[in-house]
Amino acid sequence: CALPIFIVTVMKPGGYVSPHRDIAFSKTPLNYCWIALNYPEDANFGVFPYGKVKVNLGSVYLLNQENFPHCVANNSDEYRYVLAGWLDNPYIPNDFLHLVEQNIINQYPNNVISG
């Protein structure tokens, strides 16, 4: 039985996910990426300490979900749809995962994560 690599997440109008961190048990905690399928004008994705993320349709966002608290709010009157993918899926090539890990380490050189 193969596991899906991506799932569609749906947030109702007025929906909210409180600030939180996800535990990854990895030295480079980047377990998932997401792609906005639509993004209502009043939807917000926040990452501490950076603030609101500017979301562009068609872009892939890689999230270090363990080291950076994050939250989501949909203050619009329409549903928000996001495609979420897990990078630790056994069907993803190790070369790709290593490239992603190296980019994370290079992006945060001041020991924000341990490399």
N, C-alpha and C positions, 0 to 999 in steps of 0.2 A: 504494500500500500504506500503510494507516494504522498508526501505531505505537500500542501500548497505552499508556494513561496510567497504569494501575495494574498491579502484579504482586503475587502472594502470595508472601511469604517464609516459610519453614518452618525452625524451629530444633528439632533433636532434643533429647530429654532429655539433660542434661549438656553441651549445646552452649555454646560460648563464642566471642565475637568480641573480640579484643584491643583495647585502647584505640587509637584511630586518629583521624585527621582526613581528610576527603575534600576534594580540591582542586576548586574550583568555577569559577575564572577569572571571578569576578564581584565587583563592589563590594559587593553584598549577597548573600553566598553562602548561599542557601536553595534548594537544588535539589530537595529532596523533603520530602514529608510522609508520615506513616504513621498507620494506624489499627489498634489491636489487635483482632483477631477473637476471640481468647481471650487470657487472660493468667494462666498458672498462678501460684499464690501465691508460689512460689520462683523466679519469673523476675525478672530485674533489668535495668533500663536505666539506665546511669549517664552523666552529662554533667559533665565537669570545668569549673569548680571547684564546681559546685552539688551533686554527689552523686547519689543515687538519685532517679529521676523517679517520682512517684506516677502510675501509669497507670490511667486510667478507661476501661472499655469504652465505645465509642461516641464518644469524644473524638478529634479530629484534632490531631496533634502536628506542628508545623512545626519543623524542625531547621536551625539554622545550623551545618552540618556541617563547615565549613572552619575557623572560629575556635574552636570548642569540641570538644576531644577527647571521644570517646564510646565506650562499650563496651556489650556485651550478654552476659548469662549466663542460661542456663536450668537452674537447679539442681533442677528438678522431675522427676517421672517421666512427664510428658506432653509432647506436642509443643506448641510455641508458634507461632501463626500471626499474621502481620502483613500488612496490605495497605499497600504502599508506592507512592507516586505521585510523578512527576516534574513539577515546576512549570515547567520550561523546555520543556515539550511544545508544539509549534506550534499545537495546537488549543485552548490556554487563552488567553482574551482578555487583551490587553495591560493593560486597565484593572484586571483582577484581579491580575496580576503587579505592577503599579505599587503597588496598595494594600498588598500583602504586603511589598514592599520598603520602603515608607514606614513601615509598622508596625515593621519590624525596626530601621530607623534611629531611630525614636522610642523603641524599647525599650532601645537601647544608646547613650545620649547621650554617654557618656564616651569616645568614640573607640575603643570596642571594635571597631567596624568603620568603615571610611571611607565617608562618605556623599556 
